[in-house]
Amino acid sequence: MAIVSIPFFNSTMMQSQLKKIKKTALEYNIKEINIVTVSNNETVKSKELQINVLPFYEWALG
């Protein structure tokens, strides 16, 4: 698992950055990525990876 901090994540605006994260994760055989944000909460669809976008308070208490 990898944890990435992107405070103001928006999946539509961050597509290019998300592609780089996916590529690096696959190179290192990472299967799950948690993106910690200020307040966003979503799941990004990907065949190879489980990508969760979590607000900090939820990630810190989880």
PDB file with SEQRES, HELIX, SHEET and CRYST1 records, atoms N, CA, C and O in Angstrom:
SEQRES   1 A   62  MET ALA ILE VAL SER ILE PRO PHE PHE ASN SER THR MET          
SEQRES   2 A   62  MET GLN SER GLN LEU LYS LYS ILE LYS LYS THR ALA LEU          
SEQRES   3 A   62  GLU TYR ASN ILE LYS GLU ILE ASN ILE VAL THR VAL SER          
SEQRES   4 A   62  ASN ASN GLU THR VAL LYS SER LYS GLU LEU GLN ILE ASN          
SEQRES   5 A   62  VAL LEU PRO PHE TYR GLU TRP ALA LEU GLY                      
HELIX    1 AA1 GLN A   15  GLU A   27  1                                  13    
HELIX    2 AA2 PHE A   56  LEU A   61  1                                   6    
SHEET    1 AA1 4 ALA A   2  SER A   5  0                                        
SHEET    2 AA1 4 GLU A  32  THR A  37  1                                        
SHEET    3 AA1 4 GLN A  50  PRO A  55  1                                        
SHEET    4 AA1 4 GLU A  42  VAL A  44 -1                                        
CRYST1    1.000    1.000    1.000  90.00  90.00  90.00 P 1           1          
ATOM      1  N   MET A   1       0.839  -1.167   0.000  1.00  0.00           N  
ATOM      2  CA  MET A   1       0.000   0.000   0.000  1.00  0.00           C  
ATOM      3  C   MET A   1       0.892   1.240   0.000  1.00  0.00           C  
ATOM      4  O   MET A   1       1.968   1.252   0.597  1.00  0.00           O  
ATOM      5  N   ALA A   2       0.417   2.281  -0.683  1.00  0.00           N  
ATOM      6  CA  ALA A   2       1.108   3.570  -0.687  1.00  0.00           C  
ATOM      7  C   ALA A   2       0.132   4.643  -0.220  1.00  0.00           C  
ATOM      8  O   ALA A   2      -1.064   4.574  -0.502  1.00  0.00           O  
ATOM      9  N   ILE A   3       0.652   5.627   0.491  1.00  0.00           N  
ATOM     10  CA  ILE A   3      -0.146   6.751   0.957  1.00  0.00           C  
ATOM     11  C   ILE A   3       0.417   8.007   0.312  1.00  0.00           C  
ATOM     12  O   ILE A   3       1.605   8.304   0.427  1.00  0.00           O  
ATOM     13  N   VAL A   4      -0.467   8.745  -0.375  1.00  0.00           N  
ATOM     14  CA  VAL A   4      -0.057   9.952  -1.091  1.00  0.00           C  
ATOM     15  C   VAL A   4      -0.875  11.119  -0.551  1.00  0.00           C  
ATOM     16  O   VAL A   4      -2.098  11.028  -0.444  1.00  0.00           O  
ATOM     17  N   SER A   5      -0.208  12.201  -0.215  1.00  0.00           N  
ATOM     18  CA  SER A   5      -0.902  13.390   0.279  1.00  0.00           C  
ATOM     19  C   SER A   5      -1.082  14.387  -0.865  1.00  0.00           C  
ATOM     20  O   SER A   5      -0.112  14.927  -1.396  1.00  0.00           O  
ATOM     21  N   ILE A   6      -2.341  14.619  -1.231  1.00  0.00           N  
ATOM     22  CA  ILE A   6      -2.684  15.629  -2.232  1.00  0.00           C  
ATOM     23  C   ILE A   6      -3.851  16.423  -1.635  1.00  0.00           C  
ATOM     24  O   ILE A   6      -5.006  16.035  -1.811  1.00  0.00           O  
ATOM     25  N   PRO A   7      -3.571  17.524  -0.935  1.00  0.00           N  
ATOM     26  CA  PRO A   7      -4.597  18.228  -0.164  1.00  0.00           C  
ATOM     27  C   PRO A   7      -5.865  18.596  -0.947  1.00  0.00           C  
ATOM     28  O   PRO A   7      -6.971  18.447  -0.428  1.00  0.00           O  
ATOM     29  N   PHE A   8      -5.720  19.069  -2.174  1.00  0.00           N  
ATOM     30  CA  PHE A   8      -6.884  19.531  -2.926  1.00  0.00           C  
ATOM     31  C   PHE A   8      -7.075  18.675  -4.168  1.00  0.00           C  
ATOM     32  O   PHE A   8      -7.018  19.182  -5.288  1.00  0.00           O  
ATOM     33  N   PHE A   9      -7.301  17.383  -3.976  1.00  0.00           N  
ATOM     34  CA  PHE A   9      -7.440  16.421  -5.064  1.00  0.00           C  
ATOM     35  C   PHE A   9      -8.804  16.545  -5.718  1.00  0.00           C  
ATOM     36  O   PHE A   9      -9.829  16.624  -5.040  1.00  0.00           O  
ATOM     37  N   ASN A  10      -8.804  16.561  -7.053  1.00  0.00           N  
ATOM     38  CA  ASN A  10     -10.027  16.539  -7.848  1.00  0.00           C  
ATOM     39  C   ASN A  10      -9.733  15.600  -9.015  1.00  0.00           C  
ATOM     40  O   ASN A  10      -8.870  15.903  -9.838  1.00  0.00           O  
ATOM     41  N   SER A  11     -10.428  14.472  -9.103  1.00  0.00           N  
ATOM     42  CA  SER A  11     -10.084  13.435 -10.075  1.00  0.00           C  
ATOM     43  C   SER A  11     -10.122  13.922 -11.523  1.00  0.00           C  
ATOM     44  O   SER A  11      -9.334  13.449 -12.341  1.00  0.00           O  
ATOM     45  N   THR A  12     -11.011  14.852 -11.861  1.00  0.00           N  
ATOM     46  CA  THR A  12     -11.055  15.332 -13.243  1.00  0.00           C  
ATOM     47  C   THR A  12      -9.880  16.245 -13.557  1.00  0.00           C  
ATOM     48  O   THR A  12      -9.356  16.218 -14.671  1.00  0.00           O  
ATOM     49  N   MET A  13      -9.461  17.051 -12.594  1.00  0.00           N  
ATOM     50  CA  MET A  13      -8.343  17.965 -12.823  1.00  0.00           C  
ATOM     51  C   MET A  13      -6.994  17.278 -12.645  1.00  0.00           C  
ATOM     52  O   MET A  13      -5.985  17.777 -13.141  1.00  0.00           O  
ATOM     53  N   MET A  14      -6.955  16.149 -11.951  1.00  0.00           N  
ATOM     54  CA  MET A  14      -5.696  15.503 -11.605  1.00  0.00           C  
ATOM     55  C   MET A  14      -5.393  14.276 -12.464  1.00  0.00           C  
ATOM     56  O   MET A  14      -4.568  13.455 -12.061  1.00  0.00           O  
ATOM     57  N   GLN A  15      -6.014  14.118 -13.612  1.00  0.00           N  
ATOM     58  CA  GLN A  15      -5.831  12.922 -14.434  1.00  0.00           C  
ATOM     59  C   GLN A  15      -4.373  12.670 -14.798  1.00  0.00           C  
ATOM     60  O   GLN A  15      -3.919  11.527 -14.731  1.00  0.00           O  
ATOM     61  N   SER A  16      -3.630  13.699 -15.179  1.00  0.00           N  
ATOM     62  CA  SER A  16      -2.229  13.486 -15.560  1.00  0.00           C  
ATOM     63  C   SER A  16      -1.387  13.053 -14.359  1.00  0.00           C  
ATOM     64  O   SER A  16      -0.523  12.185 -14.484  1.00  0.00           O  
ATOM     65  N   GLN A  17      -1.638  13.652 -13.205  1.00  0.00           N  
ATOM     66  CA  GLN A  17      -0.895  13.269 -12.010  1.00  0.00           C  
ATOM     67  C   GLN A  17      -1.290  11.859 -11.568  1.00  0.00           C  
ATOM     68  O   GLN A  17      -0.448  11.098 -11.093  1.00  0.00           O  
ATOM     69  N   LEU A  18      -2.553  11.515 -11.722  1.00  0.00           N  
ATOM     70  CA  LEU A  18      -3.026  10.181 -11.361  1.00  0.00           C  
ATOM     71  C   LEU A  18      -2.399   9.115 -12.249  1.00  0.00           C  
ATOM     72  O   LEU A  18      -2.102   8.017 -11.778  1.00  0.00           O  
ATOM     73  N   LYS A  19      -2.193   9.425 -13.530  1.00  0.00           N  
ATOM     74  CA  LYS A  19      -1.519   8.486 -14.438  1.00  0.00           C  
ATOM     75  C   LYS A  19      -0.091   8.212 -13.973  1.00  0.00           C  
ATOM     76  O   LYS A  19       0.366   7.069 -14.014  1.00  0.00           O  
ATOM     77  N   LYS A  20       0.612   9.247 -13.533  1.00  0.00           N  
ATOM     78  CA  LYS A  20       1.985   9.076 -13.043  1.00  0.00           C  
ATOM     79  C   LYS A  20       2.011   8.228 -11.773  1.00  0.00           C  
ATOM     80  O   LYS A  20       2.886   7.379 -11.602  1.00  0.00           O  
ATOM     81  N   ILE A  21       1.048   8.464 -10.888  1.00  0.00           N  
ATOM     82  CA  ILE A  21       0.970   7.695  -9.642  1.00  0.00           C  
ATOM     83  C   ILE A  21       0.695   6.230  -9.950  1.00  0.00           C  
ATOM     84  O   ILE A  21       1.314   5.343  -9.362  1.00  0.00           O  
ATOM     85  N   LYS A  22      -0.232   5.971 -10.872  1.00  0.00           N  
ATOM     86  CA  LYS A  22      -0.558   4.588 -11.259  1.00  0.00           C  
ATOM     87  C   LYS A  22       0.661   3.893 -11.852  1.00  0.00           C  
ATOM     88  O   LYS A  22       0.958   2.750 -11.503  1.00  0.00           O  
ATOM     89  N   LYS A  23       1.365   4.576 -12.744  1.00  0.00           N  
ATOM     90  CA  LYS A  23       2.536   3.993 -13.396  1.00  0.00           C  
ATOM     91  C   LYS A  23       3.600   3.617 -12.366  1.00  0.00           C  
ATOM     92  O   LYS A  23       4.155   2.519 -12.411  1.00  0.00           O  
ATOM     93  N   THR A  24       3.877   4.520 -11.454  1.00  0.00           N  
ATOM     94  CA  THR A  24       4.877   4.254 -10.413  1.00  0.00           C  
ATOM     95  C   THR A  24       4.431   3.113  -9.508  1.00  0.00           C  
ATOM     96  O   THR A  24       5.242   2.259  -9.149  1.00  0.00           O  
ATOM     97  N   ALA A  25       3.161   3.085  -9.134  1.00  0.00           N  
ATOM     98  CA  ALA A  25       2.640   2.020  -8.280  1.00  0.00           C  
ATOM     99  C   ALA A  25       2.793   0.662  -8.952  1.00  0.00           C  
ATOM    100  O   ALA A  25       3.186  -0.306  -8.302  1.00  0.00           O  
ATOM    101  N   LEU A  26       2.492   0.578 -10.229  1.00  0.00           N  
ATOM    102  CA  LEU A  26       2.617  -0.689 -10.946  1.00  0.00           C  
ATOM    103  C   LEU A  26       4.075  -1.119 -11.061  1.00  0.00           C  
ATOM    104  O   LEU A  26       4.373  -2.312 -10.994  1.00  0.00           O  
ATOM    105  N   GLU A  27       4.985  -0.166 -11.233  1.00  0.00           N  
ATOM    106  CA  GLU A  27       6.417  -0.487 -11.292  1.00  0.00           C  
ATOM    107  C   GLU A  27       6.905  -1.115  -9.991  1.00  0.00           C  
ATOM    108  O   GLU A  27       7.766  -1.994 -10.009  1.00  0.00           O  
ATOM    109  N   TYR A  28       6.354  -0.662  -8.857  1.00  0.00           N  
ATOM    110  CA  TYR A  28       6.774  -1.161  -7.549  1.00  0.00           C  
ATOM    111  C   TYR A  28       5.839  -2.232  -6.987  1.00  0.00           C  
ATOM    112  O   TYR A  28       5.936  -2.597  -5.815  1.00  0.00           O  
ATOM    113  N   ASN A  29       4.935  -2.729  -7.827  1.00  0.00           N  
ATOM    114  CA  ASN A  29       4.012  -3.805  -7.466  1.00  0.00           C  
ATOM    115  C   ASN A  29       3.121  -3.428  -6.266  1.00  0.00           C  
ATOM    116  O   ASN A  29       2.855  -4.255  -5.394  1.00  0.00           O  
ATOM    117  N   ILE A  30       2.674  -2.179  -6.241  1.00  0.00           N  
ATOM    118  CA  ILE A  30       1.768  -1.695  -5.205  1.00  0.00           C  
ATOM    119  C   ILE A  30       0.343  -1.940  -5.694  1.00  0.00           C  
ATOM    120  O   ILE A  30       0.011  -1.632  -6.838  1.00  0.00           O  
ATOM    121  N   LYS A  31      -0.490  -2.492  -4.829  1.00  0.00           N  
ATOM    122  CA  LYS A  31      -1.853  -2.864  -5.210  1.00  0.00           C  
ATOM    123  C   LYS A  31      -2.918  -1.893  -4.694  1.00  0.00           C  
ATOM    124  O   LYS A  31      -4.041  -1.878  -5.196  1.00  0.00           O  
ATOM    125  N   GLU A  32      -2.566  -1.086  -3.694  1.00  0.00           N  
ATOM    126  CA  GLU A  32      -3.545  -0.175  -3.101  1.00  0.00           C  
ATOM    127  C   GLU A  32      -2.899   1.177  -2.838  1.00  0.00           C  
ATOM    128  O   GLU A  32      -1.773   1.262  -2.350  1.00  0.00           O  
ATOM    129  N   ILE A  33      -3.642   2.242  -3.175  1.00  0.00           N  
ATOM    130  CA  ILE A  33      -3.165   3.604  -2.944  1.00  0.00           C  
ATOM    131  C   ILE A  33      -4.238   4.363  -2.165  1.00  0.00           C  
ATOM    132  O   ILE A  33      -5.412   4.351  -2.534  1.00  0.00           O  
ATOM    133  N   ASN A  34      -3.825   5.015  -1.096  1.00  0.00           N  
ATOM    134  CA  ASN A  34      -4.701   5.910  -0.356  1.00  0.00           C  
ATOM    135  C   ASN A  34      -4.219   7.330  -0.599  1.00  0.00           C  
ATOM    136  O   ASN A  34      -3.082   7.670  -0.274  1.00  0.00           O  
ATOM    137  N   ILE A  35      -5.083   8.158  -1.171  1.00  0.00           N  
ATOM    138  CA  ILE A  35      -4.767   9.560  -1.402  1.00  0.00           C  
ATOM    139  C   ILE A  35      -5.462  10.348  -0.289  1.00  0.00           C  
ATOM    140  O   ILE A  35      -6.690  10.355  -0.195  1.00  0.00           O  
ATOM    141  N   VAL A  36      -4.665  11.009   0.550  1.00  0.00           N  
ATOM    142  CA  VAL A  36      -5.193  11.758   1.690  1.00  0.00           C  
ATOM    143  C   VAL A  36      -5.380  13.209   1.261  1.00  0.00           C  
ATOM    144  O   VAL A  36      -4.451  13.843   0.762  1.00  0.00           O  
ATOM    145  N   THR A  37      -6.596  13.732   1.460  1.00  0.00           N  
ATOM    146  CA  THR A  37      -6.946  15.085   1.041  1.00  0.00           C  
ATOM    147  C   THR A  37      -7.457  15.884   2.244  1.00  0.00           C  
ATOM    148  O   THR A  37      -7.507  15.382   3.367  1.00  0.00           O  
ATOM    149  N   VAL A  38      -7.831  17.124   1.984  1.00  0.00           N  
ATOM    150  CA  VAL A  38      -8.412  17.942   3.042  1.00  0.00           C  
ATOM    151  C   VAL A  38      -9.839  17.478   3.334  1.00  0.00           C  
ATOM    152  O   VAL A  38     -10.208  17.291   4.493  1.00  0.00           O  
ATOM    153  N   SER A  39     -10.648  17.290   2.271  1.00  0.00           N  
ATOM    154  CA  SER A  39     -12.049  16.957   2.524  1.00  0.00           C  
ATOM    155  C   SER A  39     -12.698  16.037   1.494  1.00  0.00           C  
ATOM    156  O   SER A  39     -13.873  15.702   1.643  1.00  0.00           O  
ATOM    157  N   ASN A  40     -11.980  15.618   0.459  1.00  0.00           N  
ATOM    158  CA  ASN A  40     -12.592  14.779  -0.578  1.00  0.00           C  
ATOM    159  C   ASN A  40     -12.712  13.336  -0.128  1.00  0.00           C  
ATOM    160  O   ASN A  40     -11.913  12.854   0.674  1.00  0.00           O  
ATOM    161  N   ASN A  41     -13.726  12.648  -0.655  1.00  0.00           N  
ATOM    162  CA  ASN A  41     -13.938  11.248  -0.362  1.00  0.00           C  
ATOM    163  C   ASN A  41     -14.508  10.585  -1.613  1.00  0.00           C  
ATOM    164  O   ASN A  41     -15.647  10.853  -1.995  1.00  0.00           O  
ATOM    165  N   GLU A  42     -13.728   9.728  -2.244  1.00  0.00           N  
ATOM    166  CA  GLU A  42     -14.195   9.031  -3.438  1.00  0.00           C  
ATOM    167  C   GLU A  42     -13.319   7.813  -3.698  1.00  0.00           C  
ATOM    168  O   GLU A  42     -12.267   7.637  -3.084  1.00  0.00           O  
ATOM    169  N   THR A  43     -13.775   6.989  -4.613  1.00  0.00           N  
ATOM    170  CA  THR A  43     -12.994   5.841  -5.060  1.00  0.00           C  
ATOM    171  C   THR A  43     -12.749   6.022  -6.550  1.00  0.00           C  
ATOM    172  O   THR A  43     -13.685   6.274  -7.309  1.00  0.00           O  
ATOM    173  N   VAL A  44     -11.505   5.897  -6.970  1.00  0.00           N  
ATOM    174  CA  VAL A  44     -11.140   6.053  -8.375  1.00  0.00           C  
ATOM    175  C   VAL A  44     -11.124   4.671  -9.009  1.00  0.00           C  
ATOM    176  O   VAL A  44     -10.510   3.746  -8.478  1.00  0.00           O  
ATOM    177  N   LYS A  45     -11.798   4.533 -10.144  1.00  0.00           N  
ATOM    178  CA  LYS A  45     -11.872   3.251 -10.839  1.00  0.00           C  
ATOM    179  C   LYS A  45     -10.548   2.935 -11.529  1.00  0.00           C  
ATOM    180  O   LYS A  45      -9.993   3.761 -12.254  1.00  0.00           O  
ATOM    181  N   SER A  46     -10.061   1.734 -11.290  1.00  0.00           N  
ATOM    182  CA  SER A  46      -8.845   1.260 -11.930  1.00  0.00           C  
ATOM    183  C   SER A  46      -8.864  -0.256 -11.923  1.00  0.00           C  
ATOM    184  O   SER A  46      -9.229  -0.873 -10.922  1.00  0.00           O  
ATOM    185  N   LYS A  47      -8.470  -0.860 -13.038  1.00  0.00           N  
ATOM    186  CA  LYS A  47      -8.447  -2.322 -13.139  1.00  0.00           C  
ATOM    187  C   LYS A  47      -7.332  -2.924 -12.295  1.00  0.00           C  
ATOM    188  O   LYS A  47      -7.526  -3.953 -11.648  1.00  0.00           O  
ATOM    189  N   GLU A  48      -6.166  -2.286 -12.299  1.00  0.00           N  
ATOM    190  CA  GLU A  48      -4.980  -2.843 -11.663  1.00  0.00           C  
ATOM    191  C   GLU A  48      -4.839  -2.493 -10.191  1.00  0.00           C  
ATOM    192  O   GLU A  48      -4.223  -3.240  -9.431  1.00  0.00           O  
ATOM    193  N   LEU A  49      -5.409  -1.354  -9.779  1.00  0.00           N  
ATOM    194  CA  LEU A  49      -5.173  -0.828  -8.433  1.00  0.00           C  
ATOM    195  C   LEU A  49      -6.471  -0.483  -7.724  1.00  0.00           C  
ATOM    196  O   LEU A  49      -7.485  -0.187  -8.356  1.00  0.00           O  
ATOM    197  N   GLN A  50      -6.419  -0.527  -6.406  1.00  0.00           N  
ATOM    198  CA  GLN A  50      -7.505   0.002  -5.592  1.00  0.00           C  
ATOM    199  C   GLN A  50      -7.053   1.385  -5.149  1.00  0.00           C  
ATOM    200  O   GLN A  50      -6.060   1.514  -4.433  1.00  0.00           O  
ATOM    201  N   ILE A  51      -7.774   2.420  -5.569  1.00  0.00           N  
ATOM    202  CA  ILE A  51      -7.393   3.790  -5.249  1.00  0.00           C  
ATOM    203  C   ILE A  51      -8.520   4.440  -4.444  1.00  0.00           C  
ATOM    204  O   ILE A  51      -9.634   4.622  -4.935  1.00  0.00           O  
ATOM    205  N   ASN A  52      -8.201   4.781  -3.206  1.00  0.00           N  
ATOM    206  CA  ASN A  52      -9.164   5.417  -2.311  1.00  0.00           C  
ATOM    207  C   ASN A  52      -8.729   6.844  -2.045  1.00  0.00           C  
ATOM    208  O   ASN A  52      -7.560   7.099  -1.755  1.00  0.00           O  
ATOM    209  N   VAL A  53      -9.667   7.772  -2.142  1.00  0.00           N  
ATOM    210  CA  VAL A  53      -9.409   9.175  -1.814  1.00  0.00           C  
ATOM    211  C   VAL A  53     -10.150   9.441  -0.507  1.00  0.00           C  
ATOM    212  O   VAL A  53     -11.371   9.307  -0.430  1.00  0.00           O  
ATOM    213  N   LEU A  54      -9.387   9.822   0.519  1.00  0.00           N  
ATOM    214  CA  LEU A  54      -9.958   9.974   1.858  1.00  0.00           C  
ATOM    215  C   LEU A  54      -9.643  11.345   2.440  1.00  0.00           C  
ATOM    216  O   LEU A  54      -8.547  11.867   2.232  1.00  0.00           O  
ATOM    217  N   PRO A  55     -10.599  11.942   3.175  1.00  0.00           N  
ATOM    218  CA  PRO A  55     -10.264  13.167   3.902  1.00  0.00           C  
ATOM    219  C   PRO A  55      -9.334  12.820   5.064  1.00  0.00           C  
ATOM    220  O   PRO A  55      -9.383  11.709   5.592  1.00  0.00           O  
ATOM    221  N   PHE A  56      -8.499  13.760   5.456  1.00  0.00           N  
ATOM    222  CA  PHE A  56      -7.502  13.496   6.490  1.00  0.00           C  
ATOM    223  C   PHE A  56      -8.113  12.936   7.770  1.00  0.00           C  
ATOM    224  O   PHE A  56      -7.596  11.970   8.331  1.00  0.00           O  
ATOM    225  N   TYR A  57      -9.209  13.535   8.236  1.00  0.00           N  
ATOM    226  CA  TYR A  57      -9.797  13.094   9.501  1.00  0.00           C  
ATOM    227  C   TYR A  57     -10.230  11.630   9.433  1.00  0.00           C  
ATOM    228  O   TYR A  57     -10.111  10.911  10.425  1.00  0.00           O  
ATOM    229  N   GLU A  58     -10.721  11.183   8.302  1.00  0.00           N  
ATOM    230  CA  GLU A  58     -11.147   9.790   8.157  1.00  0.00           C  
ATOM    231  C   GLU A  58      -9.940   8.851   8.091  1.00  0.00           C  
ATOM    232  O   GLU A  58      -9.953   7.771   8.682  1.00  0.00           O  
ATOM    233  N   TRP A  59      -8.897   9.273   7.368  1.00  0.00           N  
ATOM    234  CA  TRP A  59      -7.691   8.474   7.243  1.00  0.00           C  
ATOM    235  C   TRP A  59      -6.989   8.359   8.605  1.00  0.00           C  
ATOM    236  O   TRP A  59      -6.544   7.276   8.983  1.00  0.00           O  
ATOM    237  N   ALA A  60      -6.893   9.457   9.326  1.00  0.00           N  
ATOM    238  CA  ALA A  60      -6.182   9.475  10.608  1.00  0.00           C  
ATOM    239  C   ALA A  60      -6.889   8.621  11.664  1.00  0.00           C  
ATOM    240  O   ALA A  60      -6.233   8.019  12.514  1.00  0.00           O  
ATOM    241  N   LEU A  61      -8.215   8.568  11.612  1.00  0.00           N  
ATOM    242  CA  LEU A  61      -8.965   7.789  12.599  1.00  0.00           C  
ATOM    243  C   LEU A  61      -9.178   6.346  12.184  1.00  0.00           C  
ATOM    244  O   LEU A  61      -9.618   5.527  12.990  1.00  0.00           O  
ATOM    245  N   GLY A  62      -8.868   6.024  10.924  1.00  0.00           N  
ATOM    246  CA  GLY A  62      -9.126   4.677  10.392  1.00  0.00           C  
ATOM    247  C   GLY A  62      -8.077   3.716  10.617  1.00  0.00           C  
ATOM    248  O   GLY A  62      -8.199   2.561  10.209  1.00  0.00           O  
TER     249      GLY A  62                                                      
END                                                                             
